[in-house]
Amino acid sequence: MKGFAIVVFMLIWCSSFSQAIHSFKPLRYDEDYSFLKKDSVKNWYSKMKFSSLSKSNQTYISFGGEMRFQYFYTKNEQWGDVPQDNDGYILTRWLAHADFHAGQHFRTFVQLQSSLANSRPDPSPVEDNPLELHQAFVDINTNISHASKLTFRIGRQELMYGSQRLVSVRDNPNNRQSFDALRSIFVSPKYKVDLFYSHYVAAKPNIFDDGFNKNVKFWGAYIVRNKVPVLKNIDLYYFGLRKQHAKFDDGVGKELRHSIGTRVWNNTRNWSYDFEALYQFGKFAGKNISAWTASINTAYQFTGVRLKPILGIKTELISGDKKYDDNKLQTFNPLFPRGAYFGLAALIGPVNLVDAHPSLSLNLSEKLSFDIDYDLFWRYSHNDGLYATNASLIYSGRKTIEKHIGSQLAGSLVYRPNDFLYFRSEFTWFNASDYLKAVGTGKDIIFTGITAQLKF
């Protein structure tokens, strides 16, 4: 902790004259510090972000990382059906990367990750993964024109597409996810086209043991078209998934699933919207897959009002299985979504669900904000169960026809003193309803969490 405090102090001090340097992105490999080659006077931080290895400054290396500490306490975890932990637990995540560039056409990126769960009884692989090679890939870049570029990328890497409803870096949980992948990425002023074939990297409990995984294959194409009249931005995509072992409420077996979808979205100063719909088909344990989802996510900010409130409304329909033990499966598979899908508590996953989600955000000051949201949950089909954020089955639906799962009230206070530091406190109350009381103990959940994060 002493070392963490020293680094925090140095970065706060350095940030006072480094405001133009940093631009942290969700995918750290998207950051570009090549503009620093023109600076004749550099401080220690800018030298860390751009260290020239040649006289021409065309060969250079950049370093960065992240430290995150979280404390969580949950009363009645899994609605009272697992033993109570009265002390809570601490999650820590350490990330460190090096980004090497040799001219305009060659680049390699390497990142280590250590995710630790302290005082956590029986932590999951998402919470505890002591030390791993999280990313290690090579880029070959070709400039097709002045404004268009084609990149071939091979190696272990993070993937993130669109709204992260299907493919995410899974940042909120302790252990971010990655893929061993081969990609081609075309970027122009109006288009981005990404083609990839990958194997999902499964987290294992020991050091440097997350090897090549043959059991989960994932491939696809994602196309983004910007500057479209009226609609503004459109995404079109296809994802393919093959799993050797998949489990749903209607059975266990091999899964081959294809997902085709579209997304229409835009973000302006006041108004943002995101409409998405997709259909899934394929085979699961001899059954025909036919699943779907549709979502609406809109928000409006009143910039001329005190506290600049942002009102949002989100609703989703996510299919579930219509009938047990037949030759069809209508259960939607969210693939590799962001972990905290409905808040940091991460109690429910986007499977067999109807969700209505109003929210309000207030800017208490330039650096301090308060968010509050209310979620209402129902099962879409009474012939399917309730699933976790990773699409694993929590409760079956075979014992009851009740659909109302419950409601969730969450509030969070976020403080960002600068671009390096992030602090968050959160409180969540989940009011269990008829379905949870029918399939389990059905107690209300109280969840509290505190996060302190440093990026550099």
C-alpha positions as CSV (number, residue, x, y, z in Angstrom):
1,M,0.0,0.0,0.0
2,K,2.9,2.4,0.7
3,G,4.2,1.9,-2.9
4,F,0.7,2.5,-4.2
5,A,0.5,5.8,-2.3
6,I,3.8,7.0,-3.6
7,V,2.8,6.3,-7.2
8,V,-0.5,8.0,-6.7
9,F,1.3,11.1,-5.3
10,M,3.7,11.2,-8.2
11,L,1.0,10.9,-10.8
12,I,-1.1,13.6,-9.2
13,W,1.9,15.9,-9.2
14,C,2.9,15.0,-12.8
15,S,-0.6,15.4,-14.1
16,S,-0.4,19.2,-13.4
17,F,1.9,19.5,-16.4
18,S,1.0,16.4,-18.4
19,Q,-2.6,17.1,-19.2
20,A,-2.1,16.7,-23.0
21,I,-0.3,13.4,-22.8
22,H,-2.7,10.7,-21.5
23,S,-5.8,9.5,-23.2
24,F,-6.7,6.2,-21.5
25,K,-9.0,4.0,-23.6
26,P,-11.0,0.9,-22.7
27,L,-8.6,-1.1,-24.9
28,R,-5.2,0.0,-23.8
29,Y,-3.6,-1.0,-27.1
30,D,-5.7,1.6,-28.9
31,E,-3.7,4.4,-27.2
32,D,-1.2,6.3,-29.4
33,Y,1.6,8.4,-27.9
34,S,3.6,8.8,-31.1
35,F,2.9,12.6,-31.1
36,L,5.4,12.9,-28.2
37,K,8.3,12.4,-30.6
38,K,7.9,16.1,-31.4
39,D,8.4,17.2,-27.8
40,S,11.9,18.5,-27.2
41,V,11.4,18.7,-23.4
42,K,10.0,15.7,-21.6
43,N,9.2,14.9,-18.0
44,W,9.5,11.4,-16.5
45,Y,5.9,10.5,-17.3
46,S,6.1,11.5,-21.0
47,K,9.4,9.5,-21.3
48,M,7.6,6.5,-19.9
49,K,4.8,6.9,-22.5
50,F,7.3,7.5,-25.4
51,S,10.9,6.2,-25.1
52,S,12.7,6.6,-28.5
53,L,15.0,3.7,-29.5
54,S,16.3,5.2,-32.7
55,K,17.7,8.6,-33.9
56,S,14.7,9.1,-36.2
57,N,12.2,8.4,-33.3
58,Q,10.5,5.9,-35.6
59,T,11.3,3.0,-33.2
60,Y,10.0,3.5,-29.7
61,I,8.4,1.8,-26.7
62,S,5.6,2.9,-24.4
63,F,4.8,1.6,-20.9
64,G,1.5,1.7,-18.9
65,G,-0.6,-0.1,-16.4
66,E,-3.3,-0.1,-13.8
67,M,-3.8,-0.9,-10.1
68,R,-7.3,-1.5,-8.8
69,F,-8.5,-2.2,-5.2
70,Q,-12.0,-3.2,-4.4
71,Y,-13.9,-4.1,-1.2
72,F,-17.2,-5.9,-1.4
73,Y,-19.8,-7.0,1.2
74,T,-22.9,-8.9,0.3
75,K,-25.7,-9.8,2.7
76,N,-27.7,-12.9,1.5
77,E,-25.5,-13.7,-1.5
78,Q,-27.4,-15.6,-4.1
79,W,-30.6,-14.7,-2.3
80,G,-29.6,-16.6,0.9
81,D,-28.8,-19.9,-0.7
82,V,-25.0,-19.9,-0.1
83,P,-23.2,-19.5,3.3
84,Q,-23.1,-15.9,4.6
85,D,-19.7,-14.2,4.6
86,N,-19.8,-11.6,7.4
87,D,-16.5,-10.0,6.7
88,G,-16.6,-9.3,3.0
89,Y,-13.7,-9.6,0.7
90,I,-11.0,-7.6,-1.2
91,L,-10.3,-7.9,-4.9
92,T,-7.1,-6.5,-6.4
93,R,-6.1,-6.2,-10.1
94,W,-2.7,-5.4,-11.5
95,L,-2.1,-4.7,-15.2
96,A,1.2,-3.8,-16.8
97,H,2.0,-3.4,-20.6
98,A,4.7,-2.6,-23.0
99,D,3.9,-1.3,-26.5
100,F,6.8,-1.5,-29.0
101,H,6.7,0.2,-32.5
102,A,9.3,-0.3,-35.2
103,G,8.4,2.3,-37.8
104,Q,4.8,2.6,-39.2
105,H,4.4,-1.1,-40.2
106,F,5.4,-3.2,-37.2
107,R,4.2,-3.3,-33.6
108,T,4.0,-5.7,-30.7
109,F,2.0,-5.3,-27.5
110,V,2.5,-7.4,-24.3
111,Q,0.4,-7.2,-21.1
112,L,0.6,-9.1,-17.8
113,Q,-2.4,-9.4,-15.5
114,S,-2.6,-10.4,-11.8
115,S,-6.1,-10.7,-10.3
116,L,-6.3,-11.7,-6.6
117,A,-9.3,-12.4,-4.3
118,N,-8.4,-12.0,-0.7
119,S,-10.7,-13.5,2.1
120,R,-13.1,-14.7,-0.6
121,P,-14.4,-18.2,0.0
122,D,-14.1,-20.4,-3.1
123,P,-13.4,-17.5,-5.6
124,S,-14.3,-18.0,-9.2
125,P,-11.7,-17.8,-12.1
126,V,-13.2,-14.4,-12.9
127,E,-12.2,-13.2,-9.4
128,D,-8.8,-15.0,-8.9
129,N,-6.1,-15.6,-11.5
130,P,-2.7,-14.9,-9.8
131,L,-0.5,-14.1,-12.8
132,E,-0.9,-14.5,-16.5
133,L,0.2,-13.4,-19.9
134,H,-3.0,-11.6,-20.7
135,Q,-2.1,-10.1,-24.1
136,A,0.8,-10.7,-26.5
137,F,0.2,-9.9,-30.2
138,V,2.0,-8.6,-33.3
139,D,0.6,-6.1,-35.7
140,I,1.5,-5.6,-39.4
141,N,0.2,-2.3,-40.7
142,T,-0.4,-1.3,-44.3
143,N,-1.5,2.2,-45.3
144,I,-4.0,1.7,-48.2
145,S,-4.4,5.5,-48.6
146,H,-3.8,8.7,-46.7
147,A,-6.9,8.1,-44.5
148,S,-7.3,4.2,-44.7
149,K,-5.3,1.6,-42.9
150,L,-5.3,-2.2,-42.9
151,T,-3.9,-4.1,-39.9
152,F,-3.2,-7.8,-39.5
153,R,-3.0,-8.9,-35.9
154,I,-2.1,-12.3,-34.5
155,G,-1.7,-13.4,-30.9
156,R,-3.4,-13.1,-27.5
157,Q,-5.6,-10.0,-27.3
158,E,-8.7,-8.4,-25.9
159,L,-11.8,-8.1,-28.1
160,M,-14.5,-5.5,-27.7
161,Y,-17.4,-4.8,-30.2
162,G,-20.3,-2.3,-30.2
163,S,-22.2,-1.9,-27.0
164,Q,-20.3,-4.8,-25.3
165,R,-23.6,-6.7,-25.0
166,L,-22.0,-9.7,-26.7
167,V,-18.2,-9.2,-26.8
168,S,-16.5,-7.2,-24.0
169,V,-13.2,-6.9,-22.2
170,R,-15.2,-7.7,-19.0
171,D,-13.6,-4.7,-17.1
172,N,-15.8,-4.5,-14.0
173,P,-15.1,-8.1,-12.8
174,N,-11.6,-8.7,-11.4
175,N,-10.2,-10.7,-14.3
176,R,-10.4,-9.2,-17.8
177,Q,-10.9,-11.7,-20.6
178,S,-8.9,-12.3,-23.8
179,F,-8.7,-14.5,-26.9
180,D,-6.0,-16.2,-28.9
181,A,-7.0,-14.6,-32.2
182,L,-6.1,-13.9,-35.8
183,R,-7.6,-10.6,-37.1
184,S,-7.7,-8.3,-40.1
185,I,-8.9,-4.7,-39.3
186,F,-9.7,-2.2,-42.0
187,V,-10.3,1.5,-40.9
188,S,-11.4,4.4,-43.0
189,P,-13.2,7.7,-42.3
190,K,-16.6,6.1,-42.7
191,Y,-16.0,2.3,-42.2
192,K,-14.4,-0.1,-39.8
193,V,-14.4,-3.8,-40.8
194,D,-13.0,-6.4,-38.4
195,L,-12.7,-10.1,-39.3
196,F,-11.4,-12.5,-36.7
197,Y,-11.0,-16.2,-35.7
198,S,-10.2,-17.0,-32.1
199,H,-10.0,-19.4,-29.2
200,Y,-11.4,-18.1,-25.9
201,V,-8.7,-18.0,-23.1
202,A,-10.0,-19.9,-20.1
203,A,-8.7,-18.7,-16.7
204,K,-7.0,-21.4,-14.6
205,P,-5.9,-21.2,-10.9
206,N,-2.1,-21.3,-11.2
207,I,0.6,-18.9,-12.5
208,F,1.1,-18.8,-16.3
209,D,-1.2,-21.8,-17.0
210,D,-3.9,-20.1,-19.2
211,G,-2.8,-22.1,-22.2
212,F,-4.4,-22.6,-25.6
213,N,-8.0,-23.6,-25.2
214,K,-9.4,-25.9,-27.9
215,N,-12.9,-26.2,-26.3
216,V,-14.3,-22.8,-27.1
217,K,-13.9,-21.4,-30.7
218,F,-15.2,-17.9,-31.6
219,W,-15.1,-16.2,-35.0
220,G,-16.9,-13.5,-36.9
221,A,-17.1,-10.2,-38.7
222,Y,-18.1,-6.8,-37.4
223,I,-18.8,-3.8,-39.7
224,V,-19.3,-0.2,-38.5
225,R,-20.7,2.4,-40.9
226,N,-20.4,6.0,-39.7
227,K,-21.9,9.3,-41.0
228,V,-25.1,7.7,-42.2
229,P,-27.9,10.1,-43.0
230,V,-30.6,10.3,-40.4
231,L,-29.5,7.1,-38.5
232,K,-25.9,8.4,-38.0
233,N,-24.2,5.1,-37.2
234,I,-24.9,1.5,-38.1
235,D,-23.2,-1.7,-37.0
236,L,-23.7,-5.0,-38.8
237,Y,-22.2,-8.2,-37.4
238,Y,-22.0,-12.0,-37.5
239,F,-20.5,-14.1,-34.7
240,G,-20.0,-17.9,-34.7
241,L,-19.4,-19.9,-31.5
242,R,-18.5,-23.6,-31.0
243,K,-18.3,-25.0,-27.5
244,Q,-17.5,-28.6,-26.6
245,H,-19.5,-28.4,-23.4
246,A,-22.5,-26.0,-22.9
247,K,-25.2,-26.1,-20.3
248,F,-28.7,-24.7,-20.3
249,D,-31.8,-25.5,-18.3
250,D,-32.9,-27.8,-21.1
251,G,-29.8,-29.9,-21.2
252,V,-26.0,-30.3,-21.6
253,G,-24.0,-30.9,-24.8
254,K,-22.0,-29.5,-27.7
255,E,-23.1,-26.1,-29.1
256,L,-22.7,-24.5,-32.5
257,R,-24.4,-21.1,-32.6
258,H,-24.5,-18.4,-35.2
259,S,-25.5,-14.8,-34.3
260,I,-26.5,-12.1,-36.8
261,G,-27.4,-8.6,-35.6
262,T,-27.5,-4.9,-36.2
263,R,-27.1,-1.8,-34.0
264,V,-28.2,1.8,-34.7
265,W,-26.6,4.4,-32.4
266,N,-25.5,7.9,-31.9
267,N,-24.0,10.2,-29.2
268,T,-24.5,13.9,-29.2
269,R,-24.0,16.6,-26.5
270,N,-27.5,16.1,-25.1
271,W,-29.0,13.0,-26.7
272,S,-27.8,9.4,-27.1
273,Y,-29.5,6.3,-28.3
274,D,-28.6,2.7,-29.0
275,F,-31.0,0.2,-30.6
276,E,-29.9,-3.3,-31.1
277,A,-31.5,-6.6,-32.3
278,L,-30.1,-10.0,-33.2
279,Y,-31.1,-13.5,-34.1
280,Q,-29.3,-16.8,-33.2
281,F,-29.5,-20.2,-34.9
282,G,-27.5,-23.4,-34.9
283,K,-27.4,-26.7,-33.0
284,F,-27.2,-27.7,-29.4
285,A,-27.1,-31.3,-28.2
286,G,-29.2,-32.4,-31.2
287,K,-31.6,-29.5,-30.8
288,N,-32.2,-26.7,-33.3
289,I,-31.4,-23.2,-31.9
290,S,-33.7,-20.3,-32.5
291,A,-33.1,-17.4,-30.1
292,W,-33.2,-13.6,-30.2
293,T,-32.9,-10.4,-28.3
294,A,-33.8,-6.7,-28.8
295,S,-32.8,-3.7,-26.7
296,I,-33.5,0.0,-26.5
297,N,-31.2,2.3,-24.6
298,T,-31.7,6.1,-24.6
299,A,-30.6,9.0,-22.5
300,Y,-31.0,12.8,-22.5
301,Q,-28.9,15.3,-20.6
302,F,-30.4,18.7,-19.5
303,T,-27.2,20.8,-19.9
304,G,-29.0,24.1,-19.1
305,V,-30.2,22.8,-15.7
306,R,-28.3,22.8,-12.4
307,L,-26.5,19.4,-11.8
308,K,-26.9,18.7,-15.5
309,P,-29.2,15.6,-14.9
310,I,-29.1,12.7,-17.4
311,L,-32.4,10.8,-17.6
312,G,-32.1,7.3,-19.2
313,I,-34.4,4.4,-20.0
314,K,-33.3,1.0,-21.1
315,T,-35.4,-2.0,-21.8
316,E,-34.5,-5.5,-23.1
317,L,-36.3,-8.6,-24.4
318,I,-34.2,-11.7,-24.3
319,S,-35.6,-15.0,-25.4
320,G,-35.8,-18.2,-23.2
321,D,-36.7,-21.8,-24.0
322,K,-40.4,-22.3,-24.9
323,K,-40.7,-26.0,-23.9
324,Y,-38.6,-28.5,-22.0
325,D,-37.3,-31.7,-23.5
326,D,-38.3,-31.0,-27.1
327,N,-36.0,-30.8,-30.2
328,K,-35.6,-27.0,-30.0
329,L,-33.7,-24.5,-27.9
330,Q,-34.8,-20.9,-27.7
331,T,-32.4,-19.8,-24.9
332,F,-30.4,-16.8,-25.9
333,N,-26.6,-17.0,-25.4
334,P,-24.9,-13.6,-24.6
335,L,-21.5,-15.0,-25.7
336,F,-18.9,-13.0,-23.9
337,P,-20.7,-9.9,-22.4
338,R,-19.5,-7.3,-19.9
339,G,-19.5,-8.9,-16.5
340,A,-21.5,-6.4,-14.4
341,Y,-24.3,-6.3,-16.9
342,F,-26.9,-4.9,-14.5
343,G,-24.7,-3.0,-12.1
344,L,-21.5,-3.8,-10.1
345,A,-23.4,-6.4,-8.0
346,A,-23.6,-8.6,-11.1
347,L,-26.5,-10.7,-9.9
348,I,-28.3,-11.6,-13.1
349,G,-27.2,-12.3,-16.6
350,P,-28.8,-11.4,-20.0
351,V,-30.6,-14.7,-20.6
352,N,-34.4,-15.5,-20.6
353,L,-35.2,-12.0,-19.4
354,V,-37.5,-9.0,-19.6
355,D,-35.9,-5.9,-18.1
356,A,-37.0,-2.3,-17.6
357,H,-34.4,0.0,-16.4
358,P,-34.8,3.8,-15.7
359,S,-31.8,5.8,-14.5
360,L,-30.8,9.3,-13.3
361,S,-27.3,10.7,-13.2
362,L,-26.3,14.0,-11.5
363,N,-23.1,16.0,-11.8
364,L,-22.6,17.2,-8.3
365,S,-19.4,19.0,-9.4
366,E,-16.9,18.8,-12.2
367,K,-15.3,15.8,-10.7
368,L,-18.1,14.2,-8.6
369,S,-21.2,12.5,-9.9
370,F,-24.1,10.5,-8.4
371,D,-26.0,7.8,-10.3
372,I,-29.2,6.0,-9.3
373,D,-31.1,3.4,-11.3
374,Y,-34.0,1.0,-10.8
375,D,-34.3,-2.4,-12.5
376,L,-37.4,-4.6,-12.9
377,F,-36.8,-8.2,-13.9
378,W,-39.1,-11.0,-15.2
379,R,-38.3,-14.3,-16.9
380,Y,-39.2,-14.1,-20.5
381,S,-40.3,-17.8,-20.5
382,H,-41.5,-19.8,-17.5
383,N,-40.0,-22.9,-19.2
384,D,-36.5,-21.7,-18.7
385,G,-34.3,-20.8,-15.7
386,L,-32.4,-17.8,-14.3
387,Y,-28.8,-17.4,-15.4
388,A,-25.7,-15.6,-14.1
389,T,-23.7,-12.9,-16.0
390,N,-21.5,-15.6,-17.5
391,A,-24.7,-17.5,-18.7
392,S,-24.3,-20.3,-16.2
393,L,-27.6,-21.6,-14.7
394,I,-28.4,-20.4,-11.2
395,Y,-31.9,-21.8,-10.8
396,S,-34.0,-24.0,-13.0
397,G,-37.5,-23.0,-14.2
398,R,-39.0,-26.5,-13.9
399,K,-40.5,-26.0,-10.4
400,T,-42.6,-23.0,-11.0
401,I,-44.4,-20.9,-13.6
402,E,-43.8,-17.6,-11.6
403,K,-42.0,-15.1,-13.8
404,H,-41.4,-12.0,-11.6
405,I,-37.8,-12.3,-10.5
406,G,-37.6,-9.0,-8.5
407,S,-36.4,-5.4,-8.6
408,Q,-33.0,-3.8,-8.0
409,L,-32.3,-0.3,-6.7
410,A,-28.7,0.8,-7.0
411,G,-26.9,4.1,-6.3
412,S,-23.3,5.0,-6.8
413,L,-21.0,8.0,-6.0
414,V,-18.1,8.5,-8.5
415,Y,-15.1,10.8,-7.9
416,R,-12.6,11.5,-10.7
417,P,-9.9,13.9,-9.4
418,N,-8.0,13.6,-12.7
419,D,-7.6,11.2,-15.6
420,F,-5.3,8.9,-13.6
421,L,-7.5,8.2,-10.6
422,Y,-11.1,6.8,-10.2
423,F,-13.0,6.3,-6.9
424,R,-16.4,4.7,-6.6
425,S,-18.8,3.6,-3.9
426,E,-21.9,1.7,-4.6
427,F,-25.0,0.4,-2.8
428,T,-27.5,-2.1,-4.2
429,W,-30.7,-3.6,-2.8
430,F,-32.3,-6.5,-4.6
431,N,-35.9,-7.1,-3.6
432,A,-36.6,-10.8,-4.3
433,S,-40.0,-11.6,-5.8
434,D,-42.2,-14.6,-6.5
435,Y,-39.9,-16.7,-8.7
436,L,-36.9,-16.5,-6.4
437,K,-39.1,-17.4,-3.4
438,A,-40.4,-20.4,-5.3
439,V,-37.0,-21.9,-6.3
440,G,-34.9,-21.0,-3.3
441,T,-34.7,-19.1,0.0
442,G,-35.6,-15.9,-1.8
443,K,-34.1,-13.4,0.7
444,D,-33.4,-9.8,-0.3
445,I,-29.8,-9.0,-1.2
446,I,-27.8,-6.0,0.2
447,F,-24.6,-5.3,-1.7
448,T,-22.0,-2.6,-1.0
449,G,-18.7,-2.0,-2.8
450,I,-15.8,0.5,-2.8
451,T,-13.4,0.9,-5.7
452,A,-10.1,2.7,-6.0
453,Q,-8.3,2.7,-9.4
454,L,-5.1,4.1,-10.8
455,K,-4.2,4.1,-14.5
456,F,-0.9,5.2,-15.9
